[in-house]
Amino acid sequence: MQVLQVQLAVQADPAEVGRARRWVRTRLQGHGLDPEAPIAETLILVVSELVTNAVVHTGSPAVLRLSVPVCGASATVGFDLVRVEVADASQDAPAPRHANGEATNGRGLELVELLCDRWGWYPEGSGKRVWCEIGAGHEGAPAEQEPAASAYAG
């Protein structure tokens, strides 16, 4: 299986987060994935959170990388596993916070943890790379899924 791997240099400016979201949406759509599909919406949200963390907490440029499987001669996106990576210039480990109900920030890594199958980070050069993966079974955010009780209704 081939993997489409594309990357975007992101400047140290919070306005770049919107550009990163638009870039991911365009890349997915250009390779046959409906940008309104739950997995696409989740990917765009995850990218938004990871890029925001990189540019806000480091004050330095970052690199966003998207890796998606492609299927067949038409090069349409497959759904086996999609990987998002953001490399930044800080060696500080990402630290999930638990924001209170009134806080306007501090939920980014909690969202990544909830929405992705796996996530992590590793040191790279003078900085780090934060990554996450969303697999084929992804149905969207937990709030969009049916309650467990209705799945067992007879």
C-alpha positions in Angstrom: 0.0 0.0 0.0 1.2 3.5 -0.8 1.2 6.3 1.7 0.6 9.9 0.8 2.8 12.0 3.0 2.6 15.8 2.7 3.9 18.5 5.0 3.4 22.2 5.6 5.7 24.7 7.2 3.8 26.7 9.9 5.0 30.1 11.1 5.0 31.1 14.7 1.7 32.9 14.4 -1.7 31.7 15.8 -3.3 32.8 12.5 -1.4 29.9 10.9 -3.7 27.4 12.7 -6.6 28.4 10.3 -4.3 28.0 7.3 -3.2 24.5 8.6 -6.9 23.5 8.9 -7.7 24.7 5.4 -4.6 23.0 4.0 -5.6 19.6 5.6 -9.1 19.9 4.3 -7.8 20.6 0.8 -5.4 17.7 0.8 -8.0 15.3 2.0 -10.6 16.5 -0.5 -8.0 16.4 -3.3 -7.4 12.7 -2.6 -11.0 11.6 -2.5 -12.0 12.0 1.2 -15.2 13.9 1.8 -14.2 16.9 4.0 -17.5 16.6 5.8 -16.8 12.9 6.7 -16.4 12.3 10.5 -12.8 11.2 10.1 -12.0 14.4 8.1 -13.6 16.6 10.7 -11.8 14.8 13.5 -8.4 15.2 11.6 -9.0 18.9 11.1 -9.8 19.4 14.8 -6.7 17.4 15.9 -4.5 19.4 13.5 -5.9 22.6 14.9 -5.1 21.5 18.5 -1.6 20.2 17.7 -0.6 23.2 15.6 -2.0 25.6 18.2 0.1 23.9 20.9 3.2 24.1 18.8 3.0 27.8 17.8 1.5 29.1 21.1 3.7 27.2 23.5 7.0 27.4 21.6 6.7 30.8 19.9 8.6 29.1 17.0 7.8 27.8 13.6 6.6 24.2 13.3 6.1 21.5 10.6 2.8 19.7 10.1 2.9 16.3 8.4 -0.1 14.3 7.2 0.3 10.6 6.2 -2.6 8.8 4.7 -2.9 5.5 2.8 -3.9 5.7 -0.8 -5.7 3.0 -2.7 -5.5 1.9 -6.3 -4.6 3.8 -9.5 -7.0 6.6 -8.7 -5.0 7.5 -5.6 -8.0 7.9 -3.4 -7.4 8.1 0.3 -7.9 4.8 2.2 -9.1 4.6 5.8 -6.6 2.1 7.3 -4.7 4.6 9.4 -4.2 8.3 9.2 -1.2 9.9 11.0 -0.7 13.5 12.0 2.6 14.8 13.2 3.7 18.2 14.3 7.4 18.9 14.9 8.4 22.0 16.9 11.5 23.6 18.4 10.8 22.8 22.1 12.1 19.8 23.9 9.5 20.1 26.6 7.2 17.1 26.8 3.5 17.9 25.9 1.6 18.1 29.2 -2.1 17.4 29.1 -4.0 19.7 31.4 -7.4 19.3 32.9 -9.2 22.6 32.4 -12.1 23.6 34.6 -15.5 24.2 33.1 -15.0 28.0 32.6 -11.5 27.8 31.1 -11.2 28.9 27.5 -8.1 26.8 26.8 -6.2 23.8 28.2 -8.2 21.0 26.5 -6.2 20.4 23.4 -4.3 17.3 24.4 -7.4 15.9 26.1 -9.3 16.2 22.8 -6.4 14.5 21.0 -6.5 11.7 23.5 -10.2 11.3 23.2 -10.4 11.5 19.4 -7.4 9.5 18.4 -6.6 5.8 18.6 -3.1 6.6 19.8 -0.9 9.6 20.3 2.5 10.3 21.7 5.7 12.3 21.2 9.4 11.9 20.9 12.5 14.1 21.0 13.8 15.0 17.6 17.0 17.1 17.1 16.7 20.2 19.2 12.9 19.9 19.5 10.2 17.2 19.5 7.6 15.6 17.3 4.0 15.1 18.6 2.0 12.5 16.6 -1.4 10.9 16.6 -3.2 8.2 14.6 -6.8 7.6 13.7 -7.8 4.2 12.4 -10.4 2.8 10.0 -13.0 2.3 12.7 -13.2 6.0 13.5 -16.8 7.2 13.7 -16.2 10.8 14.9 -16.2 12.4 18.3 -17.6 10.5 21.2 -20.5 12.9 21.5 -21.6 11.9 17.9 -21.8 8.2 18.7 -25.0 6.5 19.8 -25.3 5.8 23.5 -24.3 2.2 24.3 -27.8 1.3 25.6 -29.4 1.9 22.2 -26.9 -0.4 20.5 -28.2 -3.3 22.6 -31.9 -2.4 22.2 -33.8 -5.5 21.0 
